[in-house]
Amino acid sequence: MRIGFVGLGAMGASMARNLHSAGLLAGVWNRTHDKAAALAAQLLVPAFESLPALAAACEAVVVCVSADADVRAVIAALRPGLQSGAIVIDCSTVGARTARDMHRELAAAGIGFLDCPVSGGVEGARAATLAIMIGGDEAVFERARPILEKLGRTITYMGASGAGQAAKATNQIMCAGIIQAVAEAMAFAKAEGLPLDRLIETLGKGAGSSWYFVNRAPFMAKENYPAGFRVRLHDKDLRICRQMAAVHGAKLPVVESTLEEYARLIAEGHGDEDISSIYRLKAALFSDPAR
């Protein structure tokens, strides 16, 4: 298949590179064209000036953008160039309703749509070890499987359209609780004067370990938070979780408390740091009792 890639952010650029390594990448597009042009020059593929042109040149398009409105706008722009039988693989994290709307609109024209949000961070995107959760028509998923296998290690079909996004929302709720617990524990450990490097190595092999502990506790120990998964983006994802839970009449305490803390981080100018920067607030508990 000839695959186009839309959205060359922290995750998307590496994912596009992996498709190129597999000999599948037919071209790229990004809202900021200079970014697309730079990557295209490295990979010797076209940087398309328009989404319809990219769509017309490809049998499948992978999309990795930030929010519901972005997905809707990108697919509306791709639509004139997509041929019947084409597949749109959306790896963005958006609401299940958006996924179902896009599936319905494209299916009417004979175009496949899969919601395929990913988890695994920038590290997983680079190494093609992402966990990918898929919603949509199972027959379309089987056609898209060879593409997804170039992007991730764990490829799981979750069910009808929207199921992939519901699975990702589940993941984001888990991440909220885990990153809070890791930050709180690390702040406690520092206050106790423990050797943080040895602590991380030891607890990383214990019952309380997690991907976030192993990969993000070192950021906390160094009090340096390079953008792997930005606070602003997780904040956006948790608002999606809040909306989806509200449909069931539920309010999620972990989500609500994390959103409150993210609001403080964003107000203090840390919205573009990694979510491990929540450690800033937890560490302050030990130095400023009023906080």
Sequence and secondary structure as in RCSB ss.txt:
>XXXX:A:sequence
MRIGFVGLGAMGASMARNLHSAGLLAGVWNRTHDKAAALAAQLLVPAFESLPALAAACEAVVVCVSADADVRAVI
AALRPGLQSGAIVIDCSTVGARTARDMHRELAAAGIGFLDCPVSGGVEGARAATLAIMIGGDEAVFERARPILEK
LGRTITYMGASGAGQAAKATNQIMCAGIIQAVAEAMAFAKAEGLPLDRLIETLGKGAGSSWYFVNRAPFMAKENY
PAGFRVRLHDKDLRICRQMAAVHGAKLPVVESTLEEYARLIAEGHGDEDISSIYRLKAALFSDPAR
>XXXX:A:secstr
  EEEE  STTHHHHHHHHHHTT EEEEE SSHHHHHHHHHHHT  B SSHHHHHHT SEEEE  SSHHHHHHHH
HHHGGG  TT EEEE S   HHHHHHHHHHHHTTT EEEE  EESHHHHHHHT EEEEEES HHHHHHHHHHHTT
TEEEEEEEESTTHHHHHHHHHHHHHHHHHHHHHHHHHHHHHTT  HHHHHHHHTTSTT  HHHHHHHHHHHHT  
 SSSBHHHHHHHHHHHHHHHHHTT   HHHHHHHHHHHHHHHTT TTSBGGGGHHHHHHTTT TT 
